Amino acid sequence: MPRWSRRTIETKSSNDHPTPKNVRGSFLFERTGRYYERFVVAALAPVGWALALLVAWRVHDACRSGLDDDARKRLRAIYATALVFGVVLFHTTLTVQVVEFFNCETVGDDHVLRQDYRISCRSPAHRRMTPFAVVAFVAYVVGIPGGLLAWLAWNRRNHALPADALIKDGPAAFLADRYQPQFYYFEILTIWVRLLLCGLQLVVFRHSQALRLTICALVVIAFLWAVLQFRPFVNRSHGALQGLCQLNLALLVVLAFGVSAETLRGSRLVAISVVLSLIQVGTYLSAVRAYRSEPVLRLANAIHAEEPFAVEEFKRNYDGQAARQLARVVAGAGAALVD
C-alpha cells in the first residue's frame, strides 16, 4: 500500500475524484473551498488596485476643484506613483499565487493541487481555468517587470542625462533613483531574482527539489557577486544591506539543503535555526549602523572627488571613528583640499 494512503481517508468529491479527507489546503481555502474564485481575485488584484486609485484620484480632484494645473499634475503623479509602488510591492506574492496553480503532484491515481488537495488538476474546472492562469503567468512574470524595464530604457535612449531620465520616469522613478545611472535596471533584475527564489522554478522543475535548491544557490551567489563587484547603489548603506540580505538567503538555502536531505533533524535543526536567527539580528544591526554612517560616507566621497561639501556637516560628523576616516580621506585627497 502506498505510504500516503496509510495516512489519509479517501472520500468521493463532487467530481468523483478521490480527495484526502485529512489533508487540507491553506486556511484561506479551507473555509469555503472556493479556490478558483480566490485565484481570480488574486490574479486581478492589480486591476482592482488601479481602479480603486482611479476612483480615489477622481474624487480627490473633484473635491479640490480650485487647484491650478501644476497642483493637479502633482496630485496625479502621487496617485500614479502609488499605483506602480503597490504593484511592485505585492508583485512577488501575487506571482507565487499564480505559479501555485501549476504546482500539482501525484497522490495515488490522481493528480491533485498542492495548494488544496481537494482539487484535481485533471478536473474539467481546472482545465477551464488553465488559459486564464497562463495569461496571468505571462503578465506577472514577463509583462509587469518587462514593461517597467522597457519604460526605464526608453527614457534613457540617445544617452539622456540621468536627471532628465529620472524626470521622464515619472511614477517609476523610485525604481532607478537608488542606483547608479548605468544600473537603472537593477531593481527589475531584483524582481526576477525574487521570483526565481519564490517558486518560479516549480513551473519547469516541479519534480526535482534538489535541482531547484541548486538553482537557488547559484542565483543567490551570482547576485551577491554582482552587488559586491559592481556596487550599483548610490548609497553604500543600501549596498551593504543588499549584500547582507543575499548572505542570509545563501544560509537559508544551505538550511533547505539539509532539511531536504533529512540530515538536519531534532536538536541540529533547532541549533541551526537559532544561529540563523542570530544572523538575522546581526544583519539588522549592521544595516542600522550602515544607514547611520551614510552622511560620513557621502562627505568622504565628496572630499575624495574634490567636490563642494557643507562645512557644518563636516564639523558635525568630525568625531570618533568618523574623524579618523575623514582625516585619512582628506589627507589622501591632496594638500590643496587640506588647506
C-alpha positions in Angstrom: 0.0 0.0 0.0 1.4 3.4 -0.9 2.7 5.4 2.0 0.3 8.3 1.5 -2.8 6.1 1.7 -1.9 4.9 5.2 -2.2 8.5 6.4 -5.4 9.5 4.6 -9.0 8.5 4.3 -10.3 8.9 0.8 -13.8 10.2 0.2 -15.6 10.9 -3.1 -15.9 14.6 -4.1 -18.4 16.1 -6.4 -16.3 15.4 -9.5 -15.7 11.8 -8.4 -12.0 12.3 -7.8 -10.6 10.9 -4.6 -9.5 13.6 -2.2 -7.6 13.0 1.1 -10.1 14.0 3.8 -7.5 14.9 6.5 -5.1 16.8 4.1 -6.3 20.4 3.8 -5.4 23.4 1.9 -4.5 26.8 3.4 -6.7 28.5 5.9 -8.0 30.8 3.1 -9.4 28.0 1.0 -10.5 25.7 3.8 -13.5 27.8 4.9 -15.3 28.0 1.6 -13.4 25.7 -0.8 -13.7 28.3 -3.5 -10.2 28.1 -4.7 -10.8 29.3 -8.2 -12.7 32.4 -7.2 -9.9 33.4 -4.8 -7.4 32.7 -7.5 -9.1 35.0 -10.0 -9.3 37.7 -7.3 -5.6 37.4 -6.6 -4.7 37.4 -10.3 -6.8 40.5 -10.9 -5.6 42.4 -7.8 -3.5 44.9 -9.8 -6.6 45.8 -11.9 -8.6 46.3 -8.7 -5.8 48.4 -7.2 -5.7 50.6 -10.4 -9.5 51.1 -10.4 -9.5 52.0 -6.7 -6.8 54.6 -7.1 -8.5 56.0 -10.2 -11.7 56.5 -8.3 -9.8 58.0 -5.3 -8.0 60.4 -7.6 -11.2 61.4 -9.4 -12.9 62.1 -6.0 -9.9 63.9 -4.6 -9.6 66.0 -7.8 -13.3 66.9 -7.7 -13.2 67.9 -4.0 -10.3 70.2 -4.7 -11.5 71.9 -7.9 -9.7 75.1 -7.1 -6.2 73.6 -7.8 -4.1 75.1 -10.6 -2.7 72.9 -13.3 0.7 72.3 -11.6 -1.1 71.2 -8.4 -3.3 68.8 -10.4 -0.2 67.3 -12.1 1.4 66.8 -8.7 -1.7 65.1 -7.4 -1.9 62.9 -10.5 1.7 62.0 -10.0 1.1 60.9 -6.4 -1.6 58.5 -7.4 0.4 57.2 -10.3 3.4 56.5 -8.1 1.1 54.8 -5.6 -0.2 52.5 -8.4 3.3 51.5 -9.5 4.6 51.1 -6.0 1.7 48.9 -4.9 2.1 46.6 -8.0 5.8 46.2 -7.3 5.3 45.7 -3.6 2.9 42.8 -3.9 4.2 41.5 -7.3 6.1 38.6 -5.8 3.3 37.5 -3.5 0.7 37.6 -6.3 3.1 35.8 -8.7 3.5 33.0 -6.2 -0.2 32.5 -6.1 -0.3 32.3 -9.9 2.6 29.8 -10.0 0.9 27.6 -7.4 -1.9 27.0 -9.9 0.5 24.8 -11.9 2.0 23.1 -8.8 0.4 19.7 -8.9 1.6 16.3 -7.5 0.5 12.7 -7.9 -1.4 11.2 -5.0 -2.4 7.6 -5.7 -4.1 7.5 -9.1 -4.9 11.2 -9.2 -3.0 14.4 -9.9 -4.0 17.0 -7.2 -3.2 20.6 -6.5 -0.6 21.1 -3.7 -2.3 24.3 -2.6 -5.6 22.4 -2.0 -5.6 18.6 -2.1 -9.4 18.5 -2.7 -8.8 19.9 -6.2 -7.8 17.6 -9.1 -5.6 19.0 -11.8 -7.3 16.8 -14.3 -10.8 18.0 -13.5 -12.8 20.0 -16.1 -12.9 23.0 -13.9 -9.1 23.1 -13.5 -8.7 22.7 -17.3 -11.1 25.6 -18.0 -9.1 27.9 -15.7 -5.7 27.0 -17.3 -5.9 29.5 -20.2 -6.6 32.3 -17.7 -3.7 31.1 -15.4 -1.3 31.1 -18.4 -2.3 34.6 -19.3 -1.8 35.7 -15.7 1.5 33.9 -15.5 2.9 35.7 -18.6 1.6 39.0 -17.4 3.2 38.7 -14.0 6.5 37.1 -14.9 7.1 38.9 -18.2 4.6 41.7 -18.7 4.9 43.8 -15.5 8.7 43.7 -15.0 9.3 43.7 -18.7 7.1 46.7 -19.2 8.8 48.6 -16.4 12.2 47.8 -17.8 11.1 48.9 -21.3 9.8 52.2 -19.9 13.1 52.9 -18.0 15.2 52.0 -21.1 13.0 54.2 -23.4 13.6 57.2 -21.2 17.3 56.7 -21.4 17.6 56.4 -25.1 20.0 58.6 -27.0 22.2 58.8 -23.9 19.8 61.0 -22.0 21.2 62.7 -18.8 20.4 60.9 -15.6 18.5 63.8 -14.1 16.3 64.1 -17.2 15.7 60.4 -17.4 14.5 60.3 -13.8 12.1 63.1 -14.6 10.8 61.2 -17.6 10.4 58.1 -15.4 7.6 59.7 -13.6 5.8 57.3 -11.2 8.5 54.6 -11.9 11.4 56.9 -10.8 11.7 55.2 -7.4 12.9 52.1 -9.3 16.0 53.8 -10.6 16.9 56.7 -8.2 18.7 54.4 -5.7 21.1 53.1 -8.3 24.0 54.5 -10.3 22.7 55.8 -13.7 24.2 52.9 -15.7 22.5 50.4 -13.4 18.9 51.8 -13.7 17.7 48.2 -14.5 18.9 46.7 -11.3 15.6 46.8 -9.4 13.9 44.9 -12.3 16.7 42.3 -12.1 16.0 42.1 -8.3 12.3 41.4 -9.1 13.2 38.5 -11.3 15.6 37.1 -8.8 12.9 37.2 -6.2 10.6 35.3 -8.5 13.3 32.6 -9.0 13.7 32.2 -5.3 10.0 32.2 -4.6 8.8 29.3 -6.7 9.1 30.3 -10.3 11.2 27.1 -10.9 8.2 25.0 -10.0 6.8 25.5 -13.5 9.9 23.9 -15.1 11.5 21.7 -12.4 8.4 20.7 -10.4 9.7 17.1 -9.7 13.3 17.9 -8.7 13.6 19.6 -5.4 17.4 19.2 -5.3 17.7 20.9 -8.7 15.5 23.8 -7.6 17.7 24.3 -4.5 20.8 24.1 -6.6 19.5 26.8 -8.9 18.5 28.9 -5.9 22.0 28.7 -4.5 23.6 29.6 -7.8 21.2 32.6 -8.2 22.0 33.9 -4.7 25.7 33.5 -5.1 25.7 35.2 -8.6 23.5 38.1 -7.3 25.7 38.6 -4.3 28.8 38.7 -6.5 27.1 41.3 -8.8 26.3 43.5 -5.8 29.8 43.4 -4.4 31.5 43.6 -7.8 29.6 46.4 -9.5 28.3 48.4 -6.4 25.2 49.6 -8.3 23.7 51.6 -5.4 24.2 55.3 -4.9 24.3 54.9 -1.1 26.8 52.5 0.3 24.4 51.6 3.1 22.0 50.2 0.5 24.7 48.0 -1.0 25.8 46.8 2.4 22.2 45.9 3.3 21.6 44.1 0.0 24.8 42.1 0.4 23.9 41.0 4.0 20.4 40.0 2.8 21.9 37.9 0.0 24.2 36.3 2.5 21.2 35.4 4.7 19.5 33.9 1.7 22.6 31.8 1.0 22.5 30.4 4.5 18.8 29.7 4.2 19.4 27.7 1.0 22.0 25.7 2.9 19.5 25.0 5.6 17.0 23.9 3.0 19.5 21.5 1.5 20.0 20.0 5.0 16.2 19.7 5.6 15.5 18.2 2.2 18.3 15.6 2.6 16.9 14.8 6.1 20.4 15.4 7.7 19.1 18.2 9.9 16.7 16.9 12.5 15.8 17.5 16.1 18.5 19.3 18.1 20.6 20.0 14.9 17.7 21.8 13.2 16.9 23.8 16.3 20.6 24.8 16.7 20.9 25.9 13.0 17.6 27.8 13.3 18.9 29.7 16.4 22.1 30.5 14.5 20.2 31.9 11.6 18.0 33.9 13.9 21.1 35.5 15.5 22.5 36.2 12.0 19.2 38.0 11.1 19.5 40.2 14.2 23.2 40.9 13.3 22.0 41.9 9.8 19.5 44.3 11.2 22.1 45.9 13.5 24.6 46.1 10.6 22.0 47.8 8.4 21.2 50.4 11.1 24.9 51.1 11.5 25.5 51.4 7.7 22.5 53.8 7.5 23.8 56.0 10.3 27.2 56.2 8.7 25.8 57.3 5.3 26.4 61.0 5.9 30.1 60.3 6.7 30.4 58.2 3.6 28.9 60.9 1.4 31.3 63.5 2.8 34.2 61.2 2.3 33.2 60.6 -1.4 32.7 64.4 -2.0 36.1 65.2 -0.5 37.9 62.5 -2.4 36.3 63.6 -5.6 37.2 67.3 -4.8 33.6 68.3 -4.9 31.9 71.0 -2.7 30.6 69.9 0.7 28.9 71.5 3.7 31.4 72.6 6.2 28.9 72.5 9.1 28.0 68.9 8.2 31.8 68.1 8.2 32.2 69.6 11.7 29.1 67.8 13.0 30.4 64.4 11.9 34.0 65.0 12.8 34.3 62.9 16.0 35.4 59.4 17.0 35.8 56.9 14.2 34.3 59.4 11.7 37.2 61.8 12.5 39.8 59.2 11.7 38.1 58.2 8.5 37.6 61.7 7.2 41.2 62.6 8.2 42.5 59.8 6.0 40.4 60.8 3.1 41.3 64.5 3.4 45.0 63.6 3.6 44.8 61.4 0.5 42.8 64.0 -1.5 45.7 66.4 -1.7 47.3 69.3 0.1 45.0 71.8 -1.7 41.9 70.4 -0.1 43.6 70.1 3.4 44.5 73.8 3.2 
